[in-house]
Amino acid sequence: MMHRWWMFVLVAWAVAAGCGIWLLAEVNQVALAQMFAPPRPGLWFGADDLGRAIGPRVLAGAAISCPVVALVVALSLSVGMIVGVSAAWLGGLWDLIAVRIMDVFLAFPGILLAIALAALLGAGMGNVIFALCTVGWVGFARLARAQVLSLKQREHVQAARVLGTPDFQLLRRHVVPLLMGPLVVEAVFAFGTTIAAEAGMSFLGLGAQAPTPSWGNMLREAAQYLLIAPHMLLGPSIAIVSLVLAIQAGGERLRERSR
């Protein structure tokens, strides 16, 4: 059972994200009487600089961060698959252009490019989503292109082409189903890295703005009071680390099964 710990963590955070939706309207209530209160029974991770309980804010943060990251990964996967499949299948000039565009994006560290783009567009979760999608599709496109270049040489695909099967039908029946396995594994790993990236951008003030309880925003607030209330870091830090580690473990498990 211990080797499946990641499943319990993921289920727990999925439930937390669902429950956190109902807490969004309550977690910003100020209670100055318990400012910087340390962790104690009934106050899981203590209170912040405005006396707000950190535990419920962490749960509410899951309801904000997880859907945002899921949207980023879904959009990146969709765009990357379309670009990669079309480039490998059509070849020629389109393939050359697509590869050169991917090379341009890969010439810069993805997170730095996303931060620069979000800073240029201005703070806000919408701009963070756009920035992360702008750099996130490249990995999916490269993987999809490499897989399709291999799959299109297989005998059953070549036979279908000789028989005059339309390209769209051939892709839908014989290529895309075999392509989805590696892409799903890549998407799982991308979810973990995007969680950290979104938190980092919110920490820099580019994502969710106060009083929105996103994990990165909570870390930024906690950093201001690190010397007098270090407990403020515990909740969001544990949330990010546990979720990312569970996702990475789940991704490794899926990768082993797909081999």
Backbone as CSV, one residue per row, in Angstrom:
resi,resn,N_x,N_y,N_z,CA_x,CA_y,CA_z,C_x,C_y,C_z
1,MET,0.821,-1.212,0.000,0.000,0.000,0.000,0.853,1.259,0.000
2,MET,2.052,1.182,0.614,2.867,2.383,0.729,3.323,2.895,-0.637
3,HIS,3.493,1.965,-1.606,3.957,2.414,-2.915,2.867,3.160,-3.672
4,ARG,1.646,3.146,-3.129,0.552,3.890,-3.757,0.170,5.127,-2.952
5,TRP,1.098,5.607,-2.161,0.803,6.776,-1.335,0.390,7.966,-2.178
6,TRP,0.963,8.048,-3.379,0.667,9.196,-4.237,-0.800,9.248,-4.627
7,MET,-1.442,8.077,-4.732,-2.861,8.052,-5.075,-3.696,8.676,-3.969
8,PHE,-3.361,8.365,-2.725,-4.103,8.935,-1.601,-3.898,10.446,-1.526
9,VAL,-2.672,10.891,-1.803,-2.401,12.332,-1.773,-3.186,13.048,-2.861
10,LEU,-3.202,12.483,-4.067,-3.925,13.114,-5.168,-5.426,13.150,-4.910
11,VAL,-5.955,12.050,-4.390,-7.389,12.026,-4.066,-7.705,13.040,-2.982
12,ALA,-6.825,13.122,-1.975,-7.042,14.076,-0.886,-7.067,15.506,-1.404
13,TRP,-6.156,15.845,-2.307,-6.126,17.209,-2.840,-7.272,17.467,-3.803
14,ALA,-7.724,16.436,-4.495,-8.902,16.605,-5.350,-10.134,16.916,-4.503
15,VAL,-10.272,16.195,-3.393,-11.382,16.470,-2.469,-11.229,17.860,-1.863
16,ALA,-9.984,18.214,-1.501,-9.732,19.535,-0.917,-10.094,20.647,-1.889
17,ALA,-9.763,20.444,-3.170,-10.101,21.457,-4.170,-11.610,21.610,-4.299
18,GLY,-12.322,20.473,-4.223,-13.780,20.549,-4.287,-14.380,21.235,-3.076
19,CYS,-13.859,20.904,-1.900,-14.365,21.536,-0.675,-13.945,22.999,-0.586
20,GLY,-12.771,23.303,-1.146,-12.265,24.670,-1.057,-13.139,25.680,-1.749
21,ILE,-13.899,25.237,-2.746,-14.798,26.158,-3.448,-15.785,26.786,-2.482
22,TRP,-16.260,26.000,-1.517,-17.262,26.495,-0.570,-16.641,27.383,0.499
23,LEU,-15.317,27.380,0.585,-14.646,28.189,1.608,-14.192,29.549,1.093
24,LEU,-14.259,29.758,-0.217,-13.707,30.984,-0.794,-14.342,32.242,-0.224
25,ALA,-15.618,32.173,0.105,-16.306,33.366,0.601,-16.013,33.632,2.073
26,GLU,-15.425,32.654,2.778,-15.250,32.789,4.221,-13.797,32.976,4.655
27,VAL,-12.851,32.565,3.826,-11.457,32.520,4.288,-10.810,33.897,4.390
28,ASN,-11.469,34.928,3.915,-10.885,36.271,3.981,-11.420,37.100,5.141
29,GLN,-12.164,36.457,6.025,-12.690,37.177,7.185,-11.555,37.489,8.163
30,VAL,-11.434,38.761,8.510,-10.359,39.228,9.387,-10.718,38.973,10.846
31,ALA,-9.737,38.496,11.621,-9.913,38.275,13.065,-8.644,38.761,13.759
32,LEU,-8.557,40.052,13.988,-7.333,40.651,14.522,-6.950,40.102,15.894
33,ALA,-7.904,39.532,16.618,-7.606,39.007,17.953,-6.650,37.813,17.900
34,GLN,-6.562,37.137,16.760,-5.669,35.978,16.655,-4.573,36.195,15.599
35,MET,-4.123,37.424,15.456,-3.022,37.725,14.534,-1.780,36.900,14.871
36,PHE,-1.194,36.273,13.859,0.039,35.492,13.994,-0.088,34.367,15.020
37,ALA,-1.298,33.903,15.270,-1.483,32.806,16.227,-0.747,31.564,15.729
38,PRO,0.012,30.890,16.589,0.747,29.687,16.167,-0.211,28.514,15.975
39,PRO,0.247,27.451,15.325,-0.604,26.268,15.154,-1.050,25.700,16.495
40,ARG,-2.300,25.315,16.548,-2.866,24.715,17.754,-4.117,23.950,17.348
41,PRO,-4.649,23.107,18.235,-5.879,22.386,17.906,-6.991,23.350,17.503
42,GLY,-7.595,23.061,16.369,-8.633,23.928,15.845,-8.111,25.004,14.915
43,LEU,-6.797,25.202,14.921,-6.167,26.185,14.037,-4.937,25.490,13.445
44,TRP,-5.186,24.654,12.415,-4.213,23.680,11.940,-2.827,24.259,11.715
45,PHE,-2.773,25.310,10.920,-1.484,25.911,10.566,-1.329,27.318,11.124
46,GLY,-2.096,27.628,12.143,-2.010,28.947,12.742,-2.794,29.986,11.959
47,ALA,-2.517,31.250,12.247,-3.207,32.364,11.594,-2.183,33.304,10.971
48,ASP,-2.643,34.111,10.008,-1.725,35.013,9.310,-1.739,36.409,9.935
49,ASP,-1.239,37.384,9.193,-1.092,38.735,9.738,-2.413,39.439,9.979
50,LEU,-3.496,38.921,9.394,-4.824,39.498,9.617,-5.699,38.589,10.470
51,GLY,-5.094,37.572,11.063,-5.839,36.664,11.919,-6.655,35.634,11.164
52,ARG,-6.444,35.512,9.865,-7.200,34.539,9.077,-6.584,33.151,9.235
53,ALA,-7.416,32.148,9.456,-6.929,30.777,9.623,-6.259,30.310,8.335
54,ILE,-5.031,29.806,8.452,-4.258,29.428,7.270,-4.752,28.111,6.673
55,GLY,-5.188,27.171,7.520,-5.650,25.875,7.029,-6.758,25.984,5.994
56,PRO,-7.880,26.644,6.317,-8.938,26.807,5.313,-8.477,27.566,4.075
57,ARG,-7.547,28.497,4.246,-7.038,29.236,3.088,-6.218,28.328,2.167
58,VAL,-5.529,27.358,2.745,-4.800,26.386,1.924,-5.776,25.557,1.093
59,LEU,-6.871,25.123,1.721,-7.888,24.366,0.986,-8.515,25.216,-0.108
60,ALA,-8.807,26.469,0.212,-9.362,27.370,-0.795,-8.355,27.609,-1.916
61,GLY,-7.068,27.639,-1.564,-6.035,27.801,-2.583,-6.005,26.651,-3.570
62,ALA,-6.319,25.437,-3.085,-6.391,24.289,-3.988,-7.499,24.470,-5.009
63,ALA,-8.600,25.090,-4.587,-9.716,25.332,-5.500,-9.379,26.375,-6.553
64,ILE,-8.336,27.157,-6.324,-7.907,28.170,-7.293,-6.767,27.642,-8.154
65,SER,-5.723,27.130,-7.516,-4.521,26.717,-8.241,-4.753,25.490,-9.122
66,CYS,-5.444,24.474,-8.604,-5.602,23.227,-9.356,-6.397,23.405,-10.652
67,PRO,-7.561,24.084,-10.645,-8.262,24.300,-11.919,-7.459,25.131,-12.913
68,VAL,-6.739,26.132,-12.413,-5.912,26.959,-13.305,-4.847,26.106,-13.979
69,VAL,-4.173,25.284,-13.203,-3.113,24.431,-13.751,-3.700,23.400,-14.716
70,ALA,-4.857,22.829,-14.370,-5.499,21.864,-15.265,-5.847,22.509,-16.604
71,LEU,-6.319,23.755,-16.568,-6.635,24.466,-17.809,-5.379,24.715,-18.638
72,VAL,-4.298,25.115,-17.976,-3.033,25.361,-18.684,-2.545,24.088,-19.365
73,VAL,-2.566,22.976,-18.642,-2.078,21.713,-19.206,-2.973,21.257,-20.357
74,ALA,-4.292,21.391,-20.199,-5.214,20.974,-21.258,-5.014,21.796,-22.529
75,LEU,-4.885,23.109,-22.378,-4.670,23.963,-23.549,-3.316,23.690,-24.192
76,SER,-2.284,23.533,-23.368,-0.949,23.252,-23.902,-0.924,21.922,-24.640
77,LEU,-1.583,20.914,-24.069,-1.654,19.600,-24.710,-2.368,19.687,-26.052
78,SER,-3.487,20.400,-26.087,-4.269,20.503,-27.323,-3.480,21.205,-28.424
79,VAL,-2.910,22.360,-28.093,-2.140,23.115,-29.092,-0.909,22.333,-29.531
80,GLY,-0.186,21.766,-28.564,1.018,21.022,-28.895,0.734,19.810,-29.762
81,MET,-0.356,19.096,-29.471,-0.689,17.919,-30.264,-1.051,18.317,-31.691
82,ILE,-1.835,19.385,-31.848,-2.220,19.831,-33.191,-0.988,20.231,-34.003
83,VAL,-0.116,21.027,-33.397,1.084,21.488,-34.108,2.014,20.320,-34.423
84,GLY,2.273,19.466,-33.426,3.202,18.364,-33.626,2.712,17.339,-34.625
85,VAL,1.431,16.961,-34.530,0.876,15.964,-35.450,0.854,16.502,-36.874
86,SER,0.382,17.734,-37.034,0.304,18.304,-38.384,1.693,18.477,-38.994
87,ALA,2.673,18.876,-38.181,4.029,19.058,-38.703,4.617,17.738,-39.185
88,ALA,4.464,16.693,-38.378,5.026,15.391,-38.750,4.277,14.765,-39.919
89,TRP,2.974,14.951,-39.961,2.168,14.300,-40.992,2.304,15.001,-42.346
90,LEU,2.280,16.324,-42.328,2.343,17.075,-43.582,3.772,17.206,-44.091
91,GLY,4.721,17.360,-43.157,6.119,17.484,-43.547,6.391,18.752,-44.336
92,GLY,7.478,18.746,-45.069,7.802,19.856,-45.948,8.026,21.172,-45.237
93,LEU,7.535,22.238,-45.849,7.754,23.583,-45.335,7.101,23.779,-43.977
94,TRP,5.886,23.241,-43.801,5.194,23.412,-42.521,5.978,22.753,-41.389
95,ASP,6.527,21.588,-41.640,7.332,20.912,-40.626,8.572,21.738,-40.292
96,LEU,9.209,22.298,-41.304,10.402,23.114,-41.084,10.077,24.353,-40.250
97,ILE,8.968,25.016,-40.581,8.569,26.218,-39.837,8.243,25.869,-38.392
98,ALA,7.479,24.773,-38.196,7.090,24.370,-36.841,8.315,24.039,-35.995
99,VAL,9.272,23.326,-36.573,10.487,22.964,-35.832,11.285,24.205,-35.468
100,ARG,11.385,25.152,-36.377,12.130,26.377,-36.091,11.455,27.187,-34.985
101,ILE,10.135,27.242,-35.001,9.409,27.954,-33.937,9.660,27.285,-32.591
102,MET,9.620,25.956,-32.568,9.888,25.233,-31.323,11.314,25.480,-30.845
103,ASP,12.248,25.523,-31.767,13.644,25.784,-31.396,13.806,27.163,-30.770
104,VAL,13.066,28.140,-31.286,13.134,29.494,-30.724,12.660,29.489,-29.277
105,PHE,11.545,28.813,-29.007,11.033,28.751,-27.637,11.985,27.987,-26.727
106,LEU,12.595,26.927,-27.251,13.491,26.115,-26.428,14.821,26.805,-26.165
107,ALA,15.103,27.870,-26.888,16.353,28.601,-26.674,16.340,29.387,-25.371
108,PHE,15.149,29.578,-24.788,15.018,30.323,-23.541,14.450,29.405,-22.459
109,PRO,14.867,29.562,-21.211,14.232,28.810,-20.122,12.738,29.125,-20.072
110,GLY,11.915,28.078,-20.065,10.478,28.272,-20.159,9.897,29.156,-19.077
111,ILE,10.305,28.930,-17.821,9.728,29.691,-16.716,10.119,31.161,-16.803
112,LEU,11.356,31.440,-17.232,11.784,32.834,-17.363,11.018,33.539,-18.473
113,LEU,10.770,32.829,-19.563,9.997,33.406,-20.657,8.561,33.671,-20.222
114,ALA,7.986,32.745,-19.449,6.624,32.934,-18.953,6.551,34.119,-17.996
115,ILE,7.538,34.248,-17.115,7.569,35.375,-16.177,7.678,36.696,-16.933
116,ALA,8.560,36.738,-17.931,8.730,37.969,-18.703,7.451,38.335,-19.443
117,LEU,6.784,37.344,-20.012,5.550,37.603,-20.749,4.436,38.069,-19.820
118,ALA,4.308,37.403,-18.646,3.284,37.806,-17.685,3.556,39.202,-17.145
119,ALA,4.825,39.526,-16.913,5.172,40.867,-16.437,4.844,41.920,-17.486
120,LEU,5.027,41.573,-18.751,4.718,42.503,-19.835,3.214,42.729,-19.963
121,LEU,2.439,41.663,-19.778,0.986,41.759,-19.920,0.323,42.364,-18.696
122,GLY,0.947,42.212,-17.531,0.363,42.726,-16.297,-0.109,41.599,-15.397
123,ALA,-0.268,41.920,-14.109,-0.654,40.907,-13.125,-2.080,40.434,-13.364
124,GLY,-2.321,39.169,-13.016,-3.652,38.591,-13.148,-3.567,37.137,-13.564
125,MET,-4.502,36.332,-13.106,-4.471,34.908,-13.409,-4.668,34.641,-14.892
126,GLY,-5.460,35.469,-15.569,-5.651,35.288,-17.003,-4.347,35.409,-17.764
127,ASN,-3.543,36.383,-17.401,-2.251,36.568,-18.064,-1.269,35.456,-17.707
128,VAL,-1.358,34.949,-16.477,-0.511,33.816,-16.083,-0.864,32.584,-16.909
129,ILE,-2.153,32.338,-17.084,-2.588,31.200,-17.902,-2.064,31.336,-19.325
130,PHE,-2.203,32.527,-19.891,-1.722,32.762,-21.260,-0.212,32.560,-21.348
131,ALA,0.524,33.090,-20.383,1.984,32.987,-20.407,2.438,31.537,-20.282
132,LEU,1.828,30.790,-19.369,2.224,29.390,-19.184,1.847,28.536,-20.389
133,CYS,0.714,28.827,-21.016,0.334,28.091,-22.226,1.277,28.408,-23.381
134,THR,1.727,29.660,-23.443,2.612,30.082,-24.525,3.910,29.285,-24.534
135,VAL,4.403,28.927,-23.353,5.645,28.147,-23.282,5.381,26.658,-23.064
136,GLY,4.167,26.299,-22.655,3.898,24.914,-22.290,3.619,23.985,-23.453
137,TRP,3.164,24.520,-24.594,2.782,23.661,-25.712,3.985,23.028,-26.408
138,VAL,5.165,23.612,-26.250,6.334,23.190,-27.031,6.721,21.742,-26.727
139,GLY,6.735,21.375,-25.446,7.102,20.013,-25.078,6.151,18.985,-25.668
140,PHE,4.853,19.289,-25.638,3.872,18.374,-26.227,4.040,18.293,-27.741
141,ALA,4.329,19.419,-28.378,4.500,19.428,-29.834,5.702,18.586,-30.252
142,ARG,6.809,18.715,-29.543,8.008,17.931,-29.879,7.741,16.437,-29.711
143,LEU,7.079,16.074,-28.606,6.788,14.662,-28.368,5.829,14.124,-29.422
144,ALA,4.767,14.879,-29.724,3.792,14.436,-30.720,4.446,14.278,-32.089
145,ARG,5.286,15.216,-32.467,5.961,15.139,-33.766,6.852,13.901,-33.841
146,ALA,7.636,13.657,-32.796,8.529,12.497,-32.799,7.748,11.192,-32.869
147,GLN,6.642,11.115,-32.130,5.841,9.894,-32.132,5.194,9.654,-33.490
148,VAL,4.654,10.708,-34.094,3.975,10.549,-35.384,4.968,10.191,-36.483
149,LEU,6.162,10.767,-36.449,7.182,10.404,-37.435,7.494,8.913,-37.379
150,SER,7.429,8.335,-36.182,7.657,6.898,-36.033,6.421,6.094,-36.424
151,LEU,5.253,6.553,-35.975,4.021,5.804,-36.218,3.651,5.760,-37.695
152,LYS,3.919,6.818,-38.435,3.516,6.860,-39.844,4.301,5.871,-40.693
153,GLN,5.388,5.313,-40.143,6.176,4.324,-40.877,5.741,2.890,-40.581
154,ARG,4.808,2.716,-39.661,4.374,1.361,-39.319,3.566,0.745,-40.466
155,GLU,3.586,-0.576,-40.514,2.988,-1.281,-41.645,1.493,-1.034,-41.757
156,HIS,0.773,-1.050,-40.632,-0.675,-0.897,-40.725,-1.060,0.507,-41.176
157,VAL,-0.241,1.498,-40.832,-0.509,2.860,-41.293,-0.200,2.977,-42.778
158,GLN,0.923,2.389,-43.209,1.272,2.414,-44.624,0.225,1.684,-45.457
159,ALA,-0.275,0.561,-44.937,-1.297,-0.198,-45.663,-2.581,0.606,-45.801
160,ALA,-2.966,1.302,-44.736,-4.177,2.124,-44.795,-4.023,3.256,-45.807
161,ARG,-2.848,3.830,-45.907,-2.614,4.903,-46.885,-2.681,4.355,-48.310
162,VAL,-2.130,3.164,-48.526,-2.179,2.549,-49.858,-3.616,2.272,-50.272
163,LEU,-4.456,1.899,-49.307,-5.859,1.609,-49.599,-6.684,2.871,-49.815
164,GLY,-6.059,4.032,-49.666,-6.762,5.283,-49.935,-7.554,5.830,-48.768
165,THR,-7.239,5.408,-47.557,-7.930,5.934,-46.380,-7.647,7.428,-46.241
166,PRO,-8.689,8.255,-46.081,-8.470,9.699,-45.917,-7.568,9.989,-44.716
167,ASP,-6.773,11.047,-44.829,-5.805,11.366,-43.779,-6.458,11.550,-42.418
168,PHE,-7.582,12.274,-42.381,-8.224,12.536,-41.094,-8.675,11.237,-40.443
169,GLN,-9.279,10.361,-41.239,-9.738,9.079,-40.697,-8.554,8.212,-40.279
170,LEU,-7.487,8.265,-41.044,-6.301,7.476,-40.716,-5.679,7.946,-39.401
171,LEU,-5.591,9.259,-39.241,-5.049,9.804,-37.994,-5.930,9.437,-36.813
172,ARG,-7.236,9.570,-36.998,-8.165,9.336,-35.892,-8.168,7.879,-35.456
173,ARG,-8.035,6.950,-36.399,-8.156,5.533,-36.064,-6.818,4.863,-35.744
174,HIS,-5.763,5.260,-36.426,-4.525,4.490,-36.350,-3.351,5.223,-35.705
175,VAL,-3.404,6.539,-35.638,-2.258,7.289,-35.127,-2.534,7.902,-33.762
176,VAL,-3.598,8.693,-33.668,-3.883,9.404,-32.415,-4.073,8.456,-31.230
177,PRO,-4.800,7.322,-31.376,-4.926,6.418,-30.218,-3.579,5.933,-29.681
178,LEU,-2.615,5.667,-30.567,-1.291,5.234,-30.124,-0.463,6.394,-29.595
179,LEU,-0.827,7.591,-29.974,-0.095,8.784,-29.555,-0.493,9.253,-28.164
180,MET,-1.732,8.956,-27.758,-2.255,9.523,-26.518,-1.537,9.016,-25.281
181,GLY,-1.051,7.776,-25.293,-0.361,7.243,-24.123,0.827,8.085,-23.697
182,PRO,1.805,8.294,-24.584,2.945,9.148,-24.212,2.544,10.577,-23.867
183,LEU,1.531,11.115,-24.552,1.115,12.488,-24.270,0.468,12.611,-22.896
184,VAL,-0.286,11.600,-22.494,-0.907,11.630,-21.166,0.164,11.589,-20.083
185,VAL,1.179,10.751,-20.271,2.286,10.706,-19.305,2.973,12.063,-19.226
186,GLU,3.220,12.671,-20.376,3.840,13.998,-20.408,2.954,15.032,-19.721
187,ALA,1.631,14.901,-19.896,0.704,15.848,-19.271,0.731,15.736,-17.753
188,VAL,0.886,14.513,-17.244,0.959,14.327,-15.792,2.181,15.045,-15.231
189,PHE,3.324,14.853,-15.862,4.530,15.555,-15.404,4.379,17.067,-15.559
190,ALA,3.745,17.490,-16.641,3.545,18.926,-16.861,2.655,19.530,-15.786
191,PHE,1.699,18.756,-15.279,0.823,19.261,-14.221,1.645,19.615,-12.985
192,GLY,2.589,18.743,-12.639,3.417,19.014,-11.467,4.288,20.239,-11.634
193,THR,4.954,20.351,-12.781,5.818,21.512,-12.998,5.014,22.795,-13.112
194,THR,3.800,22.708,-13.646,2.971,23.908,-13.787,2.438,24.369,-12.442
195,ILE,2.177,23.436,-11.529,1.790,23.816,-10.165,2.874,24.693,-9.556
196,ALA,4.122,24.243,-9.667,5.237,25.013,-9.113,5.415,26.336,-9.844
197,ALA,5.238,26.326,-11.169,5.410,27.559,-11.947,4.341,28.586,-11.598
198,GLU,3.102,28.136,-11.479,2.016,29.068,-11.130,2.224,29.652,-9.747
199,ALA,2.650,28.812,-8.802,2.920,29.306,-7.451,4.061,30.315,-7.465
200,GLY,5.097,30.025,-8.255,6.223,30.951,-8.338,5.832,32.292,-8.924
201,MET,4.989,32.277,-9.941,4.568,33.532,-10.561,3.652,34.327,-9.638
202,SER,2.793,33.627,-8.895,1.963,34.326,-7.911,2.822,34.880,-6.778
203,PHE,3.872,34.139,-6.402,4.790,34.620,-5.372,5.458,35.927,-5.802
204,LEU,5.727,36.061,-7.087,6.352,37.276,-7.612,5.350,38.406,-7.821
205,GLY,4.076,38.134,-7.533,3.062,39.171,-7.680,2.460,39.260,-9.061
206,LEU,2.692,38.246,-9.899,2.190,38.275,-11.269,0.871,37.543,-11.426
207,GLY,0.518,36.701,-10.450,-0.687,35.899,-10.565,-1.832,36.446,-9.741
208,ALA,-2.370,35.581,-8.884,-3.496,35.984,-8.040,-3.079,37.122,-7.120
209,GLN,-3.970,38.063,-6.939,-3.698,39.219,-6.095,-4.450,39.095,-4.775
210,ALA,-3.888,39.711,-3.727,-4.535,39.694,-2.418,-5.935,40.308,-2.541
211,PRO,-6.897,39.730,-1.792,-6.766,38.678,-0.770,-7.012,37.267,-1.292
212,THR,-6.905,37.044,-2.600,-7.138,35.714,-3.153,-6.147,34.714,-2.559
213,PRO,-6.638,33.605,-2.002,-5.749,32.678,-1.281,-5.092,31.631,-2.171
214,SER,-4.405,32.053,-3.227,-3.634,31.072,-3.994,-2.368,30.738,-3.207
215,TRP,-1.801,29.570,-3.462,-0.649,29.129,-2.670,0.550,30.057,-2.847
216,GLY,0.820,30.468,-4.064,1.942,31.372,-4.288,1.743,32.715,-3.614
217,ASN,0.517,33.211,-3.641,0.205,34.480,-2.983,0.370,34.366,-1.475
218,MET,-0.018,33.219,-0.913,0.143,32.995,0.519,1.626,32.934,0.896
219,LEU,2.443,32.325,0.053,3.885,32.284,0.319,4.490,33.686,0.289
220,ARG,4.028,34.499,-0.629,4.551,35.869,-0.708,4.208,36.648,0.556
221,GLU,2.970,36.488,1.047,2.576,37.168,2.278,3.373,36.639,3.463
222,ALA,3.603,35.310,3.485,4.336,34.707,4.600,5.790,35.163,4.624
223,ALA,6.381,35.379,3.453,7.784,35.784,3.398,8.015,37.136,4.064
224,GLN,6.992,37.970,4.103,7.133,39.289,4.723,7.239,39.198,6.243
225,TYR,6.746,38.098,6.801,6.736,37.947,8.264,7.511,36.707,8.689
226,LEU,8.529,36.354,7.909,9.255,35.107,8.150,9.899,35.068,9.532
227,LEU,10.407,36.186,10.018,11.120,36.201,11.293,10.190,36.145,12.492
228,ILE,8.993,36.688,12.360,8.091,36.734,13.518,6.990,35.679,13.452
229,ALA,6.712,35.152,12.264,5.651,34.141,12.134,6.033,33.125,11.059
230,PRO,7.092,32.330,11.299,7.530,31.364,10.281,6.491,30.298,9.972
231,HIS,5.538,30.098,10.894,4.519,29.071,10.664,3.634,29.401,9.462
232,MET,3.608,30.663,9.037,2.775,31.031,7.897,3.225,30.349,6.608
233,LEU,4.480,29.898,6.572,5.001,29.212,5.387,4.570,27.753,5.308
234,LEU,4.218,27.161,6.448,4.003,25.717,6.494,2.878,25.252,5.580
235,GLY,1.712,25.857,5.713,0.541,25.397,4.970,0.745,25.366,3.467
236,PRO,1.002,26.503,2.835,1.177,26.484,1.378,2.397,25.689,0.927
237,SER,3.461,25.669,1.726,4.654,24.903,1.345,4.355,23.414,1.317
238,ILE,3.704,22.923,2.361,3.342,21.504,2.413,2.405,21.157,1.265
239,ALA,1.475,22.043,0.963,0.529,21.799,-0.125,1.254,21.638,-1.456
240,ILE,2.126,22.569,-1.772,2.828,22.532,-3.060,3.744,21.318,-3.148
241,VAL,4.545,21.084,-2.114,5.516,19.986,-2.146,4.813,18.636,-2.218
242,SER,3.792,18.430,-1.398,3.103,17.135,-1.383,2.410,16.861,-2.709
243,LEU,1.776,17.874,-3.288,1.070,17.667,-4.550,2.041,17.419,-5.696
244,VAL,3.114,18.177,-5.762,4.090,17.990,-6.840,4.760,16.622,-6.736
245,LEU,5.150,16.212,-5.527,5.780,14.902,-5.353,4.823,13.776,-5.722
246,ALA,3.555,13.902,-5.341,2.570,12.872,-5.671,2.358,12.786,-7.179
247,ILE,2.304,13.924,-7.840,2.126,13.929,-9.293,3.330,13.303,-9.983
248,GLN,4.528,13.635,-9.529,5.733,13.060,-10.130,5.780,11.547,-9.929
249,ALA,5.399,11.093,-8.727,5.372,9.650,-8.469,4.336,8.962,-9.349
250,GLY,3.173,9.583,-9.492,2.150,9.027,-10.369,2.599,8.996,-11.818
251,GLY,3.289,10.037,-12.251,3.800,10.067,-13.612,4.819,8.974,-13.870
252,GLU,5.706,8.742,-12.906,6.689,7.663,-13.053,6.001,6.310,-13.152
253,ARG,4.949,6.139,-12.364,4.204,4.876,-12.405,3.551,4.672,-13.771
254,LEU,2.945,5.730,-14.306,2.327,5.639,-15.627,3.372,5.368,-16.703
255,ARG,4.531,5.990,-16.573,5.595,5.783,-17.560,6.055,4.336,-17.564
256,GLU,6.183,3.733,-16.380,6.603,2.334,-16.300,5.574,1.416,-16.949
257,ARG,4.296,1.722,-16.743,3.250,0.872,-17.311,3.139,1.027,-18.823
258,SER,3.497,2.191,-19.337,3.355,2.438,-20.773,4.493,1.842,-21.591
259,ARG,5.560,1.391,-20.920,6.694,0.826,-21.652,6.375,-0.579,-22.149
